[in-house]
Amino acid sequence: MKNILLFVFAAVTLSFVQPKTEQAILKTSAECGECKDRIESKLNYTAGIVFAELDYKTQLLTVKFKPAKITLAEIKTLVSELGYDADDVKANPEKQKELPACCLPGGMKP
């Protein structure tokens, strides 16, 4: 009986200790597979971000993150610093100039 109570106490305690995650979906200006690789590579190796995936056809970026470690505003700034818009945060113009032609806004349109 004592072991069962200890197990229940440990399980309840761990459920409160586990860091919580949030999910956000951002509209980007990404255009192609290179954009996808660039954004996902940066975000997936950033502390506090659990998962990032870009659907470049819809230009939607899904990000799961730990708000105790990184804010949504910081994530948008990271995307902007790569040269892409992220919702209301416009791309850093200097970084955007460094992108390949296909990654520039309208770069994949005929």
C-alpha positions as CSV (number, residue, x, y, z in Angstrom):
1,M,0.0,0.0,0.0
2,K,2.8,2.3,0.9
3,N,4.4,1.7,-2.5
4,I,1.2,2.5,-4.3
5,L,0.9,5.8,-2.5
6,L,4.5,6.7,-3.3
7,F,3.9,5.8,-7.0
8,V,0.8,8.0,-7.2
9,F,2.5,10.9,-5.4
10,A,5.5,10.6,-7.8
11,A,3.2,10.5,-10.9
12,V,1.2,13.6,-9.7
13,T,4.4,15.5,-8.9
14,L,6.0,14.7,-12.3
15,S,2.9,15.9,-14.1
16,F,3.3,19.4,-12.6
17,V,7.0,19.5,-13.2
18,Q,7.0,18.7,-16.9
19,P,7.5,21.9,-18.9
20,K,4.4,22.9,-20.8
21,T,4.6,23.6,-24.6
22,E,2.5,25.9,-26.8
23,Q,1.9,25.8,-30.5
24,A,1.8,28.7,-32.9
25,I,1.1,28.9,-36.6
26,L,2.8,31.8,-38.3
27,K,2.3,33.1,-41.8
28,T,5.7,33.6,-43.5
29,S,6.9,34.9,-46.8
30,A,8.8,31.6,-47.6
31,E,8.7,30.5,-51.2
32,C,10.4,27.2,-51.7
33,G,12.2,24.1,-50.4
34,E,15.3,26.1,-49.7
35,C,13.3,28.4,-47.5
36,K,11.9,25.4,-45.7
37,D,15.4,24.0,-45.0
38,R,16.7,27.4,-43.9
39,I,13.9,28.1,-41.4
40,E,13.5,24.6,-40.0
41,S,17.3,24.2,-39.6
42,K,17.5,27.4,-37.6
43,L,14.4,26.9,-35.4
44,N,14.8,23.2,-34.7
45,Y,18.2,23.8,-33.2
46,T,17.1,26.8,-31.1
47,A,16.8,26.3,-27.3
48,G,13.2,26.3,-26.2
49,I,11.8,25.2,-29.6
50,V,10.5,21.6,-29.6
51,F,9.4,21.4,-33.2
52,A,9.2,23.6,-36.3
53,E,7.8,22.7,-39.7
54,L,7.1,24.9,-42.7
55,D,4.6,24.1,-45.4
56,Y,6.1,26.4,-48.1
57,K,3.1,25.9,-50.4
58,T,0.8,27.5,-47.8
59,Q,3.6,29.6,-46.3
60,L,2.5,28.4,-42.8
61,L,5.1,27.7,-40.2
62,T,4.0,25.5,-37.2
63,V,6.1,25.9,-34.1
64,K,5.9,24.0,-30.8
65,F,7.9,25.8,-28.1
66,K,8.4,26.1,-24.4
67,P,7.2,29.6,-23.4
68,A,9.4,29.4,-20.2
69,K,12.4,29.4,-22.5
70,I,11.5,31.4,-25.6
71,T,8.6,33.7,-26.5
72,L,6.5,33.9,-29.6
73,A,8.0,37.3,-30.3
74,E,11.5,35.9,-30.1
75,I,10.6,33.2,-32.6
76,K,9.1,35.8,-35.0
77,T,12.3,37.8,-34.7
78,L,14.4,34.7,-35.5
79,V,12.4,34.2,-38.6
80,S,12.7,37.9,-39.5
81,E,16.5,37.7,-39.0
82,L,16.6,34.9,-41.6
83,G,15.0,37.2,-44.2
84,Y,11.4,36.2,-44.0
85,D,8.2,37.8,-42.7
86,A,6.6,36.2,-39.7
87,D,3.0,37.3,-39.2
88,D,3.2,41.0,-38.4
89,V,7.0,41.1,-38.1
90,K,8.6,42.1,-41.4
91,A,11.7,40.4,-42.8
92,N,15.0,42.1,-42.0
93,P,15.7,43.9,-45.3
94,E,19.5,43.3,-45.2
95,K,19.0,39.5,-44.6
96,Q,16.3,39.3,-47.2
97,K,18.8,40.8,-49.8
98,E,21.1,37.9,-49.0
99,L,18.6,35.2,-49.9
100,P,18.7,33.3,-53.3
101,A,16.4,34.7,-56.0
102,C,13.9,31.8,-55.5
103,C,13.5,32.7,-51.8
104,L,12.7,36.4,-52.4
105,P,9.0,37.4,-52.2
106,G,7.5,36.4,-55.5
107,G,10.7,34.5,-56.5
108,M,8.8,31.3,-57.4
109,K,6.0,33.0,-59.3
110,P,6.2,32.8,-63.1
